[in-house]
Amino acid sequence: MTVRATARGAERTSLDGTRADVVVCGASFAGLAVARELALGTRGPADVLVLDRYEIGERATSACAAPTPWLHAMGVGDAILQELPRMTFSTPHGRAAYRLPWSWSSFDYRTLCRLLWEQCGSARFETAVVHGRDGDVVHTDRGDVIAPLVVDACGWRRISARPHVQPPEAPLSRGLEVHPGDPRDADGDALDIWLERSLVRRGYGWNVPAGDHRRVGTCSYDPVRPVKGATQALAARLDVGAVGYQGNWFPHRLGEATQDGAFCVGDSAGHCFPLSGEGIRTAFYFGIACGRELAPVLDGDRTRAQALDGYRAFHERHRPAFARALALQRLIPALPPRVLSLLLRAVGVPFVVDRAFGWYLDQAHPSAARRPTAPAQTPAVHGPAPRAPFAHRP
């Protein structure tokens, strides 16, 4: 169990009445991407306050692998533990191996968060539990914090949710992995996926080499079904120990980009991509987009209402791609296993692999992390103009 590093007792000072221009609730991938973008994209120092119940990088809940181009684009390449240029897909009727047009990389969560935070300029950070929000007031266990711009990056629970829906009723998947040390992983170069109903009826299992250890886990698209037994079974199959448990719920349906005047980013907006359950690069991607809508507000070039409309429109342009991935998430587990195995082999043709995985990366392309070469156009309230860094859109 993770022990919070938050100060306690007399050391736990009050934040009541603290003011900032922007309050970012959540200090993982999405929240740090917003703070980083504000540090890079505003003309003057941005008064940004980041809140999280844990210290930055203290508690990982993700499988911690992402497309390598994204890690380099975000300036966090030093967090990479192992690059994985291949993927394998196993079913009860065979195995297909693909060499990708780009690679995955496993990374160290604490190091990545530290590297992101180092790019956040003058932003402040405080450990605090966020309980809710009323307008410009964010309620925490250390008092009320006030800001005209609030970013909700708290994850699927989202501080602004009304009504608040808990699993298993919520459209969430659940994942759990273990982290056994295994010297064999240093030679691995593939992210392995298992699609077996006997293991997970609607979902998949994975093995991710990560330098001196590996990450073995399972995901279920059905939040009612626990995955601990499946994770232990896969670890036993790979002859590794079921140690170092780490898991979380994550959304598999795109939500709303804004609520009651707050900007929702990452899992709080359902930005985790369906089918794959990948949420790290999309957290970066939409975090950057949110920061680029907020920066002109801090510079006095746009109103909050215009920024809300611009970010909402950007978010909605991606809904068709998320809907297609969700349809595949429903279809693939329903296919007869032999048919699925044949399809995986057919997709393994290099041209098809390049097209399929190229499309997948394009839905949140790493070129989005590049800074504009010219001042971005200020979008109109009813129909924001596309911005150069986000040319790769569905």
Phi, psi and omega in degrees: 000134179288133177260124182295137178272004182300139177298146182233167176060227183295336180284347184270088185283161182280143172254005186301125180087358178298136181241149175208166174283324179224132170248123177254116181265103182122126186238043172252212189304310185291311182297319179291327177296321177296310181298320178298316182294323178293325178292326182274334194252356179261153183287330179236178178301130179267130179275088186245130176244122179255131180241142173202150180290338178245160172297156181300124179080006186284325188226109178269137175238356183262162176290346171061051167223144184209163175302129182305318179303327179291320181297320177290321180297329180271002178073029183237027181300333180292349178274352183293132176262322182200133178268139186232096184278355183235159170229146172238145179234120182247137173233173177298349185243016177149182184220135177241136180242132181239139166262121190277156174287351173214170184245157166270161170217134169279151184214164177272120186297314183298317180294318180298315180297321178297317180294323176295315183297326178297342179264004186268013172059232185271010180301145177260155177227139175221140173277123180198146176270121180274124182261334183169188184208142171229104181063238182273002184255122176257122182271126178231172177285359176244015178114177184272133177249141188239132177201142178286342180236121183237130177248125178263103176237038185274001181096190189299338180288339182031123186295339184265001188296129175215115355282160180273119183254126180264154171293150010270004180288331182288151178283076185233149167259165178229140181226151178211136178222163175239162188233064180288141173283134183205110182298342178294338185290337181299336180263356183282148178223021182228144168268115186262135180236138175245128176243087184223124181295330179291338178269303176221120186297314178231091183160210183198167173245162181214157171225120183238108174297140183217059178075252183271006177210179175227162179242112184244125183200178178222153178231138174240128175288344180263108184294346180286332187269121177290158184237005181297315180297320179294320178296317178296322180294319180291321177298319179295322179298324181273002178060045175231160182282147176270082184230154177070055183296142177207130182200173182190164166274152173208147186286151172232023175218131180297131181260218180255142182283333182222155174205124177053039176087359178261152177263122182257130187225146178074218183298335180294339176251008181073032184280002175286125188289128178298166180075297181279334185072018183277125183232357185284306182294327178291328174296317175301311188299308181285333174296318176298315180300318178297315180299325181283343171277326182283326185304314179295335176292316178294330179276357178081015183262354184205157177269164176298321180298320178294320179295319177299315179295319180295316181292320179297319180293320177299314179301314184292333178296341180265357184299319179301319180294318178295323179294321178295318179295323178294323177298319176294324178299326179279326184284312189301315178294341181273348181288143172303138184306322180292322178295317179299317179298318178296319179296318180297322178291322179294321180292340184291354174299130186309318181298318181291318178301314181298318180292313184295312182282337172294315176300317182300313180292328182296338181292342172206079191279142182295345176298341178298336182281348180288142177286144177300144177274346178220158180304133180290149177289145176277117183293148170289158184298321182252068175130074183296143178284142177299149179251147187306316184294347183247042180291331182274088180237157179291000000 
